[in-house]
Amino acid sequence: MESLIFFLGRVIFGGYFVINAINHFTKTDRLVGYAESKGVRRARAAVLGAGLLILGGGLGVIFGVYVDLAALALALFLLPVSYRMHAFWRETGEARMIDQINFNKNMALLGAALMMSYISEPWPWSL
Protein backbone atom coordinates (compact mmCIF):
# COMPACT_ATOMS: atom_id res chain seq x y z
CA MET A 1 0.00 0.00 0.00
CA GLU A 2 2.83 2.43 0.82
CA SER A 3 4.39 1.93 -2.61
CA LEU A 4 1.04 2.70 -4.27
CA ILE A 5 0.64 5.89 -2.23
CA PHE A 6 4.22 6.90 -3.06
CA PHE A 7 3.55 6.26 -6.75
CA LEU A 8 0.33 8.29 -6.70
CA GLY A 9 2.20 11.15 -5.02
CA ARG A 10 4.84 11.00 -7.75
CA VAL A 11 2.19 11.13 -10.47
CA ILE A 12 0.48 14.12 -8.86
CA PHE A 13 3.74 15.98 -8.18
CA GLY A 14 5.37 15.19 -11.52
CA GLY A 15 2.09 15.66 -13.39
CA TYR A 16 1.85 19.21 -12.09
CA PHE A 17 5.12 20.02 -13.87
CA VAL A 18 4.24 18.11 -17.04
CA ILE A 19 0.94 20.01 -17.35
CA ASN A 20 2.77 23.30 -16.85
CA ALA A 21 5.37 22.26 -19.44
CA ILE A 22 2.59 21.65 -21.95
CA ASN A 23 1.35 25.18 -21.22
CA HIS A 24 4.85 26.51 -21.92
CA PHE A 25 4.68 24.95 -25.38
CA THR A 26 1.01 25.63 -26.22
CA LYS A 27 0.60 29.08 -24.65
CA THR A 28 4.08 30.34 -25.41
CA ASP A 29 3.09 33.82 -26.59
CA ARG A 30 1.05 34.50 -23.46
CA LEU A 31 3.86 33.33 -21.17
CA VAL A 32 6.43 35.29 -23.19
CA GLY A 33 4.36 38.45 -22.71
CA TYR A 34 4.19 37.86 -18.97
CA ALA A 35 7.94 37.18 -18.78
CA GLU A 36 8.64 40.35 -20.74
CA SER A 37 6.45 42.32 -18.33
CA LYS A 38 8.73 41.07 -15.54
CA GLY A 39 11.85 42.24 -17.41
CA VAL A 40 13.07 38.84 -18.60
CA ARG A 41 15.52 39.17 -21.50
CA ARG A 42 15.14 36.70 -24.34
CA ALA A 43 11.77 35.77 -22.89
CA ARG A 44 10.85 33.28 -25.64
CA ALA A 45 14.04 31.27 -25.07
CA ALA A 46 13.48 31.46 -21.30
CA VAL A 47 9.89 30.21 -21.57
CA LEU A 48 10.79 27.34 -23.90
CA GLY A 49 13.87 26.42 -21.85
CA ALA A 50 11.80 26.45 -18.68
CA GLY A 51 9.27 24.20 -20.40
CA LEU A 52 12.02 21.68 -21.20
CA LEU A 53 13.30 21.74 -17.61
CA ILE A 54 9.92 21.10 -16.06
CA LEU A 55 8.97 18.51 -18.67
CA GLY A 56 12.13 16.51 -18.00
CA GLY A 57 11.85 16.98 -14.26
CA GLY A 58 8.19 16.03 -14.13
CA LEU A 59 8.63 12.93 -16.29
CA GLY A 60 11.67 11.84 -14.27
CA VAL A 61 9.63 11.98 -11.07
CA ILE A 62 6.62 10.20 -12.56
CA PHE A 63 8.67 7.38 -14.04
CA GLY A 64 11.23 7.26 -11.23
CA VAL A 65 14.20 7.56 -13.59
CA TYR A 66 17.22 9.82 -13.20
CA VAL A 67 15.58 11.24 -10.11
CA ASP A 68 18.64 13.29 -9.12
CA LEU A 69 18.65 14.96 -12.54
CA ALA A 70 14.88 15.42 -12.42
CA ALA A 71 15.14 17.16 -9.03
CA LEU A 72 18.01 19.31 -10.34
CA ALA A 73 15.96 20.31 -13.41
CA LEU A 74 13.03 21.30 -11.20
CA ALA A 75 15.33 23.27 -8.87
CA LEU A 76 16.91 25.04 -11.87
CA PHE A 77 13.42 26.08 -12.86
CA LEU A 78 11.96 26.94 -9.46
CA LEU A 79 14.76 29.06 -8.01
CA PRO A 80 15.18 31.68 -10.74
CA VAL A 81 11.48 31.73 -11.64
CA SER A 82 10.49 32.29 -8.02
CA TYR A 83 12.87 35.18 -7.50
CA ARG A 84 12.38 36.79 -10.91
CA MET A 85 8.74 36.21 -11.75
CA HIS A 86 7.22 36.19 -8.26
CA ALA A 87 9.25 38.87 -6.46
CA PHE A 88 6.35 39.87 -4.22
CA TRP A 89 8.57 42.26 -2.28
CA ARG A 90 8.61 44.52 -5.35
CA GLU A 91 4.84 44.60 -5.73
CA THR A 92 1.92 46.25 -3.97
CA GLY A 93 -1.74 45.43 -3.52
CA GLU A 94 -3.25 42.40 -5.21
CA ALA A 95 -0.16 41.78 -7.36
CA ARG A 96 1.88 41.43 -4.16
CA MET A 97 -0.55 38.89 -2.73
CA ILE A 98 -0.65 36.82 -5.94
CA ASP A 99 3.14 36.81 -6.30
CA GLN A 100 3.61 35.92 -2.63
CA ILE A 101 1.28 32.94 -2.99
CA ASN A 102 3.14 31.76 -6.10
CA PHE A 103 6.54 32.34 -4.49
CA ASN A 104 5.56 30.34 -1.41
CA LYS A 105 4.08 27.54 -3.57
CA ASN A 106 7.30 27.35 -5.56
CA MET A 107 9.37 27.13 -2.38
CA ALA A 108 7.20 24.23 -1.16
CA LEU A 109 7.59 22.50 -4.53
CA LEU A 110 11.35 23.06 -4.37
CA GLY A 111 11.45 21.49 -0.91
CA ALA A 112 9.55 18.44 -2.15
CA ALA A 113 11.86 18.08 -5.17
CA LEU A 114 14.93 18.25 -2.95
CA MET A 115 13.49 15.62 -0.59
CA MET A 116 12.76 13.33 -3.52
CA SER A 117 16.38 13.56 -4.63
CA TYR A 118 17.40 11.90 -1.36
CA ILE A 119 15.04 8.92 -1.51
CA SER A 120 17.01 5.86 -2.50
CA GLU A 121 16.46 4.52 -5.97
CA PRO A 122 15.06 2.43 -7.48
CA TRP A 123 11.68 3.72 -6.43
CA PRO A 124 8.72 1.34 -6.31
CA TRP A 125 6.88 1.14 -9.63
CA SER A 126 9.68 2.80 -11.60
CA LEU A 127 10.87 2.13 -15.12
SERO-4910 file (N, C-alpha, C, O; in steps of 0.05 Angstrom, whole numbers):
BEGIN
 pado doro    nc1    nc2    nc3   cac1   cac2   cac3    cc1    cc2    cc3    oc1    oc2    oc3
  Met    A     16    -24      0      0      0      0     17     25      0     11     45    -14
  Glu    A     40     25     15     57     49     16     68     55    -11     71     78    -19
  Ser    A     76     34    -26     88     39    -52     67     50    -71     74     67    -88
  Leu    A     42     43    -69     21     54    -85     17     83    -79     14    100    -97
  Ile    A     16     90    -53     13    118    -45     36    135    -54     33    157    -64
  Phe    A     61    124    -52     84    138    -61     83    143    -91     89    165   -101
  Phe    A     74    122   -106     71    125   -135     50    146   -142     55    163   -160
  Leu    A     27    146   -129      7    166   -134     17    194   -128     11    213   -143
  Gly    A     32    197   -107     44    223   -100     63    232   -122     63    256   -129
  Arg    A     79    214   -133     97    220   -155     82    229   -180     89    248   -193
  Val    A     60    215   -186     44    223   -209     32    250   -206     32    266   -224
  Ile    A     21    256   -182     10    282   -177     31    304   -178     27    325   -192
  Phe    A     53    300   -164     75    320   -164     87    323   -191     89    346   -201
  Gly    A     95    302   -204    107    304   -230     88    313   -251     95    329   -269
  Gly    A     62    305   -249     42    313   -268     37    343   -267     31    355   -288
  Tyr    A     40    355   -244     37    384   -242     57    398   -260     50    417   -274
  Phe    A     82    388   -261    102    400   -277     98    394   -307    103    411   -324
  Val    A     90    370   -313     85    362   -341     62    379   -353     65    389   -375
  Ile    A     41    383   -338     19    400   -347     28    429   -352     21    441   -372
  Asn    A     45    439   -333     55    466   -337     75    467   -360     76    488   -374
  Ala    A     89    446   -366    107    445   -389     91    447   -414     98    461   -433
  Ile    A     69    432   -415     52    433   -439     42    462   -444     41    471   -466
  Asn    A     35    475   -422     27    504   -424     50    521   -436     45    539   -451
  His    A     74    515   -428     97    530   -438     99    527   -469    108    545   -482
  Phe    A     91    504   -479     94    499   -508     68    506   -523     70    510   -547
  Thr    A     45    507   -510     20    513   -524     11    541   -520     -5    551   -536
  Lys    A     20    554   -499     12    582   -493     37    599   -491     39    617   -474
  Thr    A     56    594   -509     82    607   -508     79    637   -510     91    651   -493
  Asp    A     64    647   -528     62    676   -532     52    690   -507     62    711   -499
  Arg    A     32    678   -494     21    690   -469     42    690   -447     45    710   -433
  Leu    A     56    668   -444     77    667   -423    101    685   -430    113    696   -412
  Val    A    107    688   -456    129    706   -464    121    735   -456    138    750   -446
  Gly    A     96    742   -462     87    769   -454     89    774   -424     98    796   -416
  Tyr    A     82    754   -408     84    757   -379    113    759   -371    120    776   -354
  Ala    A    130    742   -382    159    744   -376    171    771   -383    186    782   -368
  Glu    A    163    781   -407    173    807   -415    164    829   -396    178    848   -390
  Ser    A    139    826   -385    129    846   -367    145    846   -340    145    866   -326
  Lys    A    158    824   -335    175    821   -311    204    828   -317    221    825   -299
  Gly    A    210    836   -341    237    845   -348    256    822   -356    280    825   -355
  Val    A    245    800   -364    261    777   -372    272    782   -400    256    786   -419
  Arg    A    298    781   -403    310    783   -430    308    757   -444    308    735   -432
  Arg    A    306    758   -470    303    734   -487    281    716   -475    285    693   -469
  Ala    A    258    728   -472    235    715   -458    226    690   -472    220    670   -459
  Arg    A    226    690   -498    217    666   -513    236    642   -507    226    620   -501
  Ala    A    261    647   -508    281    625   -501    278    617   -472    280    593   -466
  Ala    A    273    636   -454    270    629   -426    245    612   -422    245    593   -407
  Val    A    223    619   -435    198    604   -431    201    576   -443    193    557   -430
  Leu    A    212    573   -466    216    547   -478    236    530   -462    232    506   -459
  Gly    A    258    543   -453    277    528   -437    266    519   -411    271    497   -402
  Ala    A    250    536   -399    236    529   -374    217    506   -378    215    488   -362
  Gly    A    203    506   -401    185    484   -408    200    458   -410    190    437   -401
  Leu    A    224    458   -422    240    434   -424    249    424   -396    248    400   -391
  Leu    A    257    442   -379    266    435   -352    244    421   -337    248    400   -325
  Ile    A    220    434   -337    198    422   -321    186    397   -334    176    380   -320
  Leu    A    188    395   -360    179    370   -373    198    347   -365    188    326   -357
  Gly    A    224    351   -368    243    330   -360    241    324   -330    241    300   -323
  Gly    A    239    344   -314    237    340   -285    212    325   -278    212    306   -262
  Gly    A    189    333   -289    164    321   -283    163    292   -292    154    274   -277
  Leu    A    173    286   -316    173    259   -326    192    241   -310    186    218   -305
  Gly    A    215    252   -302    233    237   -285    221    228   -259    226    206   -250
  Val    A    206    246   -247    193    240   -221    171    219   -226    169    199   -211
  Ile    A    154    223   -246    132    204   -251    143    176   -256    133    157   -245
  Phe    A    163    174   -273    173    148   -281    195    137   -262    204    114   -265
  Gly    A    204    154   -244    225    145   -225    252    140   -237    266    122   -228
  Val    A    259    155   -258    284    151   -272    300    177   -270    290    199   -272
  Tyr    A    326    173   -266    344    196   -264    333    217   -245    332    241   -251
  Val    A    325    208   -221    312    225   -202    329    248   -194    319    270   -190
  Asp    A    355    244   -190    373    266   -182    373    287   -204    371    311   -197
  Leu    A    374    279   -229    373    299   -251    346    313   -253    344    336   -258
  Ala    A    325    297   -248    298    308   -248    295    330   -227    284    351   -232
  Ala    A    304    324   -203    303    343   -181    320    368   -187    312    390   -181
  Leu    A    343    364   -199    360    386   -207    346    403   -228    347    428   -226
  Ala    A    333    391   -247    319    406   -268    297    423   -256    293    446   -263
  Leu    A    282    411   -237    261    426   -224    272    449   -207    260    471   -207
  Ala    A    294    444   -193    307    465   -177    317    488   -196    314    511   -189
  Leu    A    328    481   -218    338    501   -237    316    517   -249    320    540   -258
  Phe    A    292    506   -249    268    522   -257    258    539   -234    254    563   -237
  Leu    A    253    526   -211    239    539   -189    254    562   -177    242    583   -170
  Leu    A    280    560   -174    295    581   -160    295    607   -176    285    628   -165
  Pro    A    304    608   -201    304    634   -215    275    644   -220    271    668   -219
  Val    A    257    626   -227    230    635   -233    217    647   -208    203    668   -210
  Ser    A    222    635   -185    210    646   -160    220    674   -155    204    692   -148
  Tyr    A    246    678   -157    257    704   -150    254    725   -172    253    749   -166
  Arg    A    251    716   -197    248    736   -218    218    742   -224    210    765   -226
  Met    A    202    721   -226    175    724   -235    155    729   -212    134    741   -216
  His    A    163    721   -188    144    724   -165    157    739   -142    154    732   -119
  Ala    A    171    760   -149    185    777   -129    164    795   -116    162    819   -122
  Phe    A    149    783    -98    127    797    -84    136    822    -69    120    841    -65
  Trp    A    161    822    -61    171    845    -46    174    870    -63    178    892    -52
  Arg    A    171    867    -89    172    890   -107    145    901   -115    142    921   -128
  Glu    A    124    886   -106     97    892   -115     81    905    -92     89    905    -69
  Thr    A     57    915    -99     38    925    -79     11    914    -86      6    904   -108
  Gly    A     -7    916    -66    -35    909    -70    -39    880    -78    -25    862    -68
  Glu    A    -58    875    -96    -65    848   -104    -42    833   -118    -39    809   -114
  Ala    A    -26    848   -134     -3    836   -147     16    824   -127     28    803   -131
  Arg    A     20    838   -104     38    829    -83     27    802    -72     42    783    -67
  Met    A      1    802    -66    -11    778    -55     -8    754    -74     -1    732    -65
  Ile    A    -14    758    -99    -13    736   -119     16    726   -121     20    702   -122
  Asp    A     35    745   -123     63    736   -126     73    723   -101     89    704   -102
  Gln    A     64    731    -77     72    718    -53     61    690    -51     76    671    -42
  Ile    A     37    686    -59     26    659    -60     42    641    -79     49    619    -71
  Asn    A     48    651   -103     63    635   -122     92    630   -113    102    609   -117
  Phe    A    104    650   -101    131    647    -90    131    625    -68    148    607    -69
  Asn    A    112    627    -50    111    607    -28    105    579    -39    117    559    -30
  Lys    A     88    577    -59     82    551    -71    107    539    -84    113    516    -81
  Asn    A    122    556    -98    146    547   -111    167    538    -91    181    518    -96
  Met    A    168    551    -68    187    543    -48    179    516    -36    197    499    -30
  Ala    A    153    511    -33    144    485    -23    150    463    -44    159    441    -37
  Leu    A    146    469    -69    152    450    -91    182    444    -92    190    421    -96
  Leu    A    198    465    -88    227    461    -87    235    443    -64    251    425    -68
  Gly    A    223    447    -41    229    430    -18    222    401    -24    237    383    -17
  Ala    A    199    396    -36    191    369    -43    210    357    -63    218    333    -61
  Ala    A    219    372    -83    237    362   -103    264    354    -90    276    334    -97
  Leu    A    273    371    -72    299    365    -59    296    340    -42    315    324    -41
  Met    A    274    337    -28    270    312    -12    269    288    -29    281    267    -22
  Met    A    256    290    -53    255    267    -70    283    258    -80    288    235    -85
  Ser    A    301    278    -83    328    271    -93    343    254    -72    363    242    -79
  Tyr    A    334    253    -48    348    238    -27    335    211    -21    345    197     -4
  Ile    A    314    204    -34    301    178    -30    315    158    -48    318    162    -72
  Ser    A    324    137    -36    340    117    -50    325    106    -74    301    101    -73
  Glu    A    340    103    -95    329     90   -119    338     61   -119    357     55   -106
  Pro    A    324     43   -133    301     49   -150    276     52   -133    272     39   -112
  Trp    A    259     70   -142    234     74   -129    214     52   -136    217     40   -158
  Pro    A    195     47   -119    174     27   -126    159     36   -151    154     60   -154
  Trp    A    153     18   -168    138     23   -193    152     42   -211    139     59   -223
  Ser    A    178     39   -214    194     56   -232    201     40   -257    201     16   -257
  Leu    A    208     55   -278    217     43   -302    246     34   -299    258     23   -317
***
